[in-house]
Amino acid sequence: MSTLPRMSALACALLLAACPPSRAEVPAGSAGPATASAVVPGGGIQGHHLARHLSVLASDDFQGRAPTTEGEDRTVAYLSGQFAQAGLEPGGDAGGWTQAVTLERSTIDGPVTARLHAGGATRTLANGDDIAVETLRPGTGVDLSAAPLVFAGYGITAPELDWDDYAGLDVAGKIVVVLINDPDFDAAEPGPFGGRALTLYGRWTYKYEEAAKRGAAGVLIVHETEPASYPWATVRNGRAGPQYDIVRANAEAHHLPVRGWMQRHVAERLFQDAGLDFDAEKRRAQQHGFRGGALGDATLDIAFEVKRERVASHNVVGVLPGASRPDETVVVSGHWDSFGIGEPDAAGDAIINGAVDNATAIASMLELARVFAAGPRPARTLQFIALTAEENGLLGATYYVAHPLRPLETTAAVLNMEMWSPDGETRDISSWGKGRVSLERDLATAAAIDRRDWSPDPNLEAGLFYRADHFAFAQAGVPAITIGPGMDQLDGGVEGGKAARADYFSHRYHQPGDAFDASWDMAGPTADTRTVYRLAEMLANGEHWPRWDADSEFNARRVTSDAARAAPARRSTPD
């Protein structure tokens, strides 16, 4: 259960509305970053405000903040009320606080039956323990009988790297077994995929999409904790509840009939029954020229029914119009959703409260909104977006990019926040992945104001660049980063930071243990929020346009809208 007292979150929200936070700590009369810093160190960011928002958003009353549930209703109401109280203007549909995000919801209805036939033996696979499956394809369920299993290495086709795991392999109507990550993860020397840093080819979403193009009946990814960067509990919990997707005209072709994961021990037995050694086949798949093939005579029967419905979730949007260039936008974003109610843990707690992931960032967003709205109006418009359905594949961000409420061409930057650490203040702050974007240098400049450092992502093999909402904006060409906590603790150093992060991902990430504790040290989230404030203020008052580096895959897309940012008409002047 949550470590919080069972005070009603709705009562908390009403109490907050009745007693708005003081603005005495907020800078007044500043003309820019330097002045604001001189007036009030840290721009007025207050740790007790962050803790208060966390205590509400991560309480059991919010039921794990799953999209399209009562938990969403409470979350949206709370965020809208706090945006209004801060002094923002509604930035959603039809002058409201929300943007409706239409989703297709799929829920497994009843049991999953799965039987693996190999080497003359039949074994029953338990969903959640041996495998974890789902489907997003239109229909009433899955019913596959004697579907042949084939091994396709890492499931990658990358012509620019002269790599094709599907070469000569017919997977139509078959279940494809693939490895997680990409071939360079375990390599002694960097290969064509650039070393241990995860590429887009290593993401599970890519593997599903690539197999779907070839008419496969399904994909089962072999789970291993280190190359996946999360334990089996994360996989199981992520598929225990409803699954969501945006509405697609080509959903039948885009989605596999069935997709999911299998435990490594299941894969080892499968390969053994096929007369193969799993580790040897994995090493072979890491070599250029690999060719896949059938896993002996192995076939899979799998069946389950699915309940489908079209539902609406919501992004929550507030804006602070710019004083002199209101048509230019700086976005501050983070996802509000978690996984709702799942399977009970050993203590009987089934609510995945999502305190670190990602109530910490939403608390920061609300505090940033308060400070900016109470201070001098920046030149550019600040747009605060609390995004839905990130945990289901960045769906709220993907929908926003397809239906932007402000032009993407004149959106200067997206500053997305994720998962502040409550384990003590750090000397540094980080951003996810290797972004190859000027915003990384801007973040370093902002951190230096408070004598902090910017640290490149120390865990590039986790592929975090492709796992956060900024990625949807990056694909549309908008300069974007996700900002996360640093690792170098003031009390504990880098080793202490690594230990704290490893403990979180092993025992709380996407699990009921991710709950708020009133004893948390808020110094870290406060310092991180302060650095985001510095960066947002610098960009909102600046003249320059952040840019992708020349070697970024997103640079060409941004160049197509250069004219929109250069047009004289884009600027407006105050009366």
N, C-alpha and C positions, 0 to 999 in steps of 0.2 A: 504494500500500500504506500501511498504518498507519505513522506515524512512531515507534511504540513498538517496542522489542525484542520478538522473538517468544517471550517468556516465556509459558508456559501460563497462561491465566486460571484454570484449575482449580487449578494449583499456587499461584497468588496467593491464591485463596480459602482453600485449606488453610493457607497461611502466616498469613493474617489470623486464621483461627479459632484457630490455635495460639498466636498472639501478640496477644491482644485489646488494643485501644488503652487507654492509660492514662486514668484518670478524674481524675487529679490536677488537670486544668485546669477541671473542672466545678464550678459553684457548689454549695456545700453549706449547708444550714441557712437558705436564704433563705425569706422569707415572701411574696415577691411580686416584681414587676418591678424596683422600685427597689432592693430589697435585693440581688437577684441581680446587678444591674449594679454595685453597690458592691463586692460580693465579688470578682467576676471580670469585668473589662470585656469586653463582647461576649458574655457568657453562656457562655464556654468554647468557642465555635466555632473550629475549627482548620483552616486552609487545607490543611495537609499531609494531613489525613484526607480532605478533598474530593478532592484530587489522587489519593490512593491508590484511592478508589472509582472515579474516572474512568478510571484506568489499567486497571482490570479490566473495567468495564462497556463501555468503548468499544474494547476490544482486538479484534483480528481473531478471537481464539478464541471470542468471543461472536457472531460471524457476522452482525453488524448487528441483532441482537435482533428478528428478525421473529416475529410470533405463530405458534404451532403448529409451530415448527422446533426443532432442537437448540439454537439460540440462545435460544429462550424457556426451554427446560429449564434451561440454565445460569444464565440471568438469575433465574428464579424461585428456584432453589436458593441462589444468592448472596444475594438479598434476604431470603429467609426466614432464612438463617443469620445475616445481619447484624442483622435485627430481634431474633432470639433472643439474640444476643450482647449487644445493647444493653440488654436487659432488658424488652422489650415482652412482652405476652401475645398468643397467636394470636387473630386476629379474623375468621378466615374461616369457611368451611363446616365444620360438624361439629367445631368445636374445632381446626381446622387453620389454616395460614397463608394459604391461598388461597381465593378464590371462583371457582368454575368459570364461565366465560362461554361458553355454547354459541353457535357461529358457523356460518354457511354460508360455505364457502370456494369461490370460483369461479376457475378457472385456465384461461386460453386455451390450448387444446391444439392445437398446430400453427400454420400460418400464418394471417394475416388477409389476405383478398383484398378489395380495395375499388376500384371503378371509378366514376368520376364522368362522367356523360354530360351535356353542356351545349353548346348552340349548334352542334350537328352534330358535335362532337368528343368523343372518349372519352379520359380521362386516368386512369392508375393512381395511386392514392394509397398511399404507403408508411406503414404503421403505425409510429409512433415518430418519423417525420420529418415527414410532412405532417399526419397525424392521430394521435390516441392514444385508443383506444376500449376499452370494457369492457362487461360486462353482469352484472347481479346478478339478473336474472329467472330463475325456475325453467325448466329445460329443458336440452337437450344442446348448444345453441349458437344461433347467429344465422344466418339465411339470408334476407336481404331482396333482392328484385329489383325494379329500376325504381321505388324509393320516391321520390315527388316531394319536392323540397326547397322549403320555405317560410321566409320571413324574418319573425320575430316580435319585432323590436326587441330589447329587453332581457328579454323573456319574463316580464314582470311583470303581475300582476293585483292591484291595491291599491284596493279600493273606497273605503276611508277617504280616499284621496288623489285619488279620481276619475281613476284611471289603469288602463287595460286594454289591454295590447299584443295580446291575443287577440281583441279586439272584432271581430266579423264574420269571424273566421278559422277555417276548419275544418281542423284538423291531424290528424284521425283517420287513422292508417295512414301518416303522412308524417314526414319528417325535418325537425325544426325547427332552423333556424340562429338563434342568439341571441348577443348581445354580452355580454361579461363586465362585472361591476359594475352600477351603476344609472345612470339618465340624468343625475344631478347631477354625476357625477365630472368631466366636462369642461366643465361650465357656468361661465360667467363670474360668475354670481350664484347664491346658494343657491336651489333650486327646491323642489318639493314633497317631495323626498327629503332635504332638510336640508343640502345642500352635499356636499363631497367625502367626508365621513365615510360609510363603507360601511354600508348598512342590511342587514337580513336578506334583503331582496329582491335584493341584489346577489350573494349567495352562490351558488356553482354548485350546491350541494345543493338550494336552493330552486328553481332553474330546472329541474332534473330533475323534482322532485316536481310542479311546476305543470304541466309538459307531460304527465306521466303521467296526471294527472287528466283530461286531454282526449283520451286514447287515442292519443297520438302514437306513432309507431314508433321514434322516437329523437330525441335532441338532440345537436347539435354546437355547442359554445361557441367563439366566435372568441377565440383567445388574443392578448392584448397585454400586454407585461410590466408596464407602469406600472399600469394599472387592475387587473390580477390581483395585483400586488405580488410576483410571482416569475417567473423566466424559464421558457422552454419546457422546459429540462432538468428542472425540478421536475415539470412535468406528465408528461413522458415517463417519468421514473423512478418516479413514483407509480403508474403503470399498467403497469409492466413486469413486475410479479410478481403473485401471487395477490391477489384482492380478497375482502373479507370483509363480512358483514352479520350483524346479529342475526337470530335466527329470527323470522319474521313470519308470522302466519296469513294476511295479505293480500298476500304477496309478489308474486303475479301482477299485482295491480292497482297495487301501490305502485311497482314498478320498470318502467322502460322496457325494451323489447326490446334496445336498444343506446343507449349514451350515451358522450360523450367530447368531445374538443376538436379544433379545426383551427387550424393556423398562420394568421396574418393574411395571408400572401402567397397561401395557398390560397383564402381567402375573397375577396381582391381579384380573383383570376382568375375565380372563380365568378361574382361580381357582374358583372364585365366581360362574361363570356359571356352573361349574362342581359340585357345592355344597360343595366346600372346602374353607378353609381359608388359604391364602398364608402364613401368618406368622406362623400359627400352623403347616402347612406342612413343612415349613423350619425348625422349631424346631424338628419336628419328624425325619427329614433327618439327623439331627446331632447326633442321638442316634444310638448306636450299635444295629444291628439287624433290621435296617430300611428295609422296603420292598416297592418298588415302585408299580405303577399301572396306569391304564388308567385315563385320565382326563375327566371323564364322557363320553359323546358322542362326545367330541370335535374332529373336523377334520380340516385339512388345505388344501386349494387349493393354489398352488403357481406355477407361470410360468414366465419364462423369457428366452430370447435368449442370446447366448454367442458367441462372436467372439474369436477364438483361433488361435494362431500362435506361432511358435517356433522362439525365438529371442536370441540374445547374449548381455549380459551385461559384465562388466569388473571389476575385481579387478585390482588395480594399485599397482605395486610391485617394490621397489628399494632395493638394498642391499649395505652394506658397509662391504666388506670382512674382516674377522678377521685377525689379524697380525700373530698370532701363532697357533690358533686352528680354522681355517676357516670352518672346517666341523661341528662345533658346532654352534647352532643358538639361538639367543634371538630375539623374534618377538615383534615389537611395532605395534599395530593395532588400527583401529577405522573404523567406517562405514562412507562412504561419502554420502550416499543417504538420501533423504527426500521424501516427498509425491507429489512433483510436483505441479500441478494446480488442485485445488479442487473446492468446492462450495464457492461462495463469502460470506464473513462475513458481518456484519452490515455496515461496511465502504466500502463495495464493493471490498475488497481485496480477491483474490482467490489463490494467490501464497503462498504455505506453504514453506517458505524460509529455515526452519530448521537451524536457526542460533545457538542456544544453542544445539539443537539435530540435527546434530552432527558436524556442522562446527567448533565449538570450539575445538573439539578433533582433527580434521583434520588439523586445523591451528597449533596446538601443535605438531603434527607429522611432519609437514614441518619444524617447527623451530628446533625440535630435530634432524632431518636429517641434517640441516644446521650446527648446533653446533658440532655434532659428526663427520661429514665429514671434518670439518675444523680443528678439534683437533687431538690428537694422536689416532692412530688406536687401537681400543680395541682388546683383544685377540680373542674373539669369534665374529662371523659374526652377524651383526645387520641386520635384515630383516624388512623393513617397508611395511606394507600391508594396503592400503586403500580399504576396503571391500565394495562390493555392496549388495543391496537387504537385508539389515538387517531388515528393516521395514516390509518386507514380510515374515519374519520367519527365519532370520539368514542364508539366502540362499547363499550369497557369502562365508561366513565362512564354511558352510556345504560343499559347492563345493570344496573349497580349501582343507579341511581335506580329502575329497575323492580323490583329485588329487593334493597332496602336491608338491610344487616346490622345497622344501628341506625336507630331511627325518624327519618325526615326532619323530622317536626314539631318534635322537640327537638334537632335539629342546629342549633347556633347559627350556624355559619359554615363555609364551605369556602374554604381558602387554597390555591389551586392555583399551582404554580410552573412556569415555562417558561424555558428557554434563557438561562441566565446567560452573560454575555460575558467571555471571558478576555483582553480587550484593555485591562486597567487599571481601577483603581478609579474610581468616579464619585461625584460629589457628591449624586447623587439616585438614587431608585428609582422605578419606574413600575408601572402596572397597565394591562391590555390593554382597550382600548375605553373607551367612556363608560358606566360601569356604573350610575350613578345609584343608589348604595347607600352606606350609612353606612360600610362597610368601607374605602372610599377615604379618608374622613377619619381613620379609625382607623389606616390605613397611614401617613398623614402624621404622626400623633402618634407612632407607633412609630419612624419614621425620625428624627424630631427628637431622640429620646433620644441618638443618636450624632451630632447636628448635621448630619443629612442632610435633604434635601428630598424630597417626593413630587412627581413630575412627571406631569401628565395624559399619556395616550398621545399622542405627537407625530405619529402616523401613523394617524389614524382612518380614512383612506380604505382601509387594508388590511383593515378589518373583523375585527380580531383578537378582538373580543369573542365572535364567533360561531365561532371556530376553535380553541377550547381547551376542555378538559374541564369547566371550571367552568360552561360554558353548559348542559350537561345538568342540573346541579343547579339552576341559575337557572330553567330552564323548569319545574321542580317547585316553585319558590317559595323555595328555600333561598338566603339571602344568600351570594353567592359572587363571588370575583374571581380572576383570574389575575395573578400578580405576576411582573414581568419586570425586566430591568436598565434603569437609567437611561441617559442620553445624555451628560451633562455630565462628561467625563473630568477627573480631577485634572490630568493631563498631556495636554492636547490640547483641552480644552473641548468645547463642543457640536459644533463642526465635526469634531473628531477622532472623537467618538462616531458622528456621522452617516457619516463615511467608513468606519469599521470595520464598521458595520452594513450599509452598502451593499455592501462587499466580501464580507461573509459571505453575504448573500442571492444575490449574483451568482455566486459561485464554489464555495460549499460546502453551502448549504442543500439538504437532501435529495439530496446527492451524495456520492460516495466521499471527497471532500475534507474532510468533516466528521469529522475524526479527531483524537484527543487528541495533544497535543504536550507533552512533559515540560518544555519551556521556557515554558509558559503562565504568565501572571501571575495567580495565584489570589487576589490582593487584592480584585478585584471580586466574584467569587463568594462570598468569605468575608464581605465587608461586606453583600452582599445577603442571605445566609443569616442573618447576625446580625440584620438588620432583620426578617426573617420570624420569627425566634425572639422578638424583642420583641413583635411583634403577636400571635403565637400565645399567648405567656404572658399578655399583657394580656387577651385574650379568654377564655382558659381559667380565669383567676382572677377575671374580672369577673362582675358581676351582670346587666349589661344584655344585651339581645338585639339584635344588628345588624338593621337594617331597610332595605328598599328605599325609595327616595324615592317620594313620592306619585305622581309622573308616570312611574314605571317600569312597564313592561308586565308585570313579575313581581310587583308589589305585591299585586294582587288575589288571586293564588294563595296567597301567604303568609298573608294575612288569614284565610283559611278555617281555618288551624290555630292561630290565636291562643289559643283556649281550651286547647289542649294545653300550651302554655307557661305559661299562667296558673294551671293547676290546682295546688293546694297539694300534692297527692300526688307531684308531680314531684320535690320536694326530699327528700333524705334527709340525716340528720345523723350525724356520726361518733360512735362509741361513746364 
